[in-house]
Amino acid sequence: MLITSALPADIPILVQLVNSAYRGENGQKGWTCESHLVEGSRTNASSVAELMQEPHSVILKYVDNEDVIGGCIYLQRQGDKLYFGMLSVLPSLQGAGVGKKLMAAATDHARQNGCSAIRITVISVRHELIAWYERHGFRRTGETEPFHGGIQFGVQKQPFDLLLLEKLL
């Protein structure tokens, strides 16, 4: 197992991974699936390329012993806080600790960059996902923001907002 920075050559695999975890047919077997809430792809190659080029950003990838990318997480330092998103694990590996390892790598990255907290936004009606983050030390801040859907992130099938969760380091 190895967690390293993703490279532009990884973009096609990352797109496939993220879409399978969140919206793909195989994703429905995992607990991270949100296709019942949002229609369309979760990401595309140009969006991932843009994330890689954002200032103070990195996408970490989890690679197994057979060089298969089994997970990823997007990190961006925003002042003294680290925002993370797109935590994705292949549906066949969910529950095997890959997400926890990526979260630990994100925490290490935050500390190495002098961050005081880690932040994430979560779909407000994803109660099981919110509970998972709360079990891992995240707390609701009381802040919400509208879902930024459309072509880039998909179209909502029902009303919801994004909740901001934060974990102090």
Secondary structure as the mmCIF struct_conf table of DSSP 4:
data_model
#
loop_
_struct_conf.conf_type_id
_struct_conf.id
_struct_conf.beg_label_comp_id
_struct_conf.beg_label_asym_id
_struct_conf.beg_label_seq_id
_struct_conf.end_label_comp_id
_struct_conf.end_label_asym_id
_struct_conf.end_label_seq_id
STRN STRN1 LEU A 2 SER A 5
HELX_RH_3T_P HELX_RH_3T_P1 PRO A 8 ASP A 10
HELX_RH_AL_P HELX_RH_AL_P1 ILE A 11 TYR A 22
TURN_TY1_P TURN_TY1_P1 ARG A 23 ARG A 23
BEND BEND1 GLY A 24 GLY A 24
TURN_TY1_P TURN_TY1_P2 GLU A 25 GLU A 25
HELX_RH_3T_P HELX_RH_3T_P2 ASN A 26 LYS A 29
BEND BEND2 GLY A 30 GLY A 30
TURN_TY1_P TURN_TY1_P3 TRP A 31 THR A 32
TURN_TY1_P TURN_TY1_P4 SER A 35 LEU A 37
STRN STRN2 VAL A 38 GLU A 39
BEND BEND3 GLY A 40 GLY A 40
BEND BEND4 ARG A 42 ARG A 42
HELX_RH_AL_P HELX_RH_AL_P2 ALA A 45 GLN A 53
BEND BEND5 GLU A 54 GLU A 54
TURN_TY1_P TURN_TY1_P5 PRO A 55 HIS A 56
STRN STRN3 SER A 57 VAL A 63
TURN_TY1_P TURN_TY1_P6 ASN A 65 GLU A 66
BEND BEND6 ASP A 67 ASP A 67
STRN STRN4 ILE A 69 GLN A 78
TURN_TY1_P TURN_TY1_P7 GLY A 79 ASP A 80
STRN STRN5 LYS A 81 VAL A 89
HELX_RH_3T_P HELX_RH_3T_P3 PRO A 91 LEU A 93
TURN_TY1_P TURN_TY1_P8 GLN A 94 GLY A 97
HELX_RH_AL_P HELX_RH_AL_P3 VAL A 98 GLN A 112
TURN_TY1_P TURN_TY1_P9 ASN A 113 GLY A 114
BEND BEND7 SER A 116 SER A 116
STRN STRN6 ALA A 117 ILE A 123
TURN_TY1_P TURN_TY1_P10 SER A 124 VAL A 125
HELX_RH_AL_P HELX_RH_AL_P4 HIS A 127 ARG A 135
TURN_TY1_P TURN_TY1_P11 HIS A 136 GLY A 137
STRN STRN7 ARG A 139 PRO A 146
STRN STRN8 GLY A 150 GLY A 150
TURN_TY1_P TURN_TY1_P12 ILE A 151 PHE A 153
STRN STRN9 GLY A 154 GLY A 154
STRN STRN10 VAL A 155 GLN A 156
BEND BEND8 LYS A 157 GLN A 158
STRN STRN11 ASP A 161 LEU A 168
#
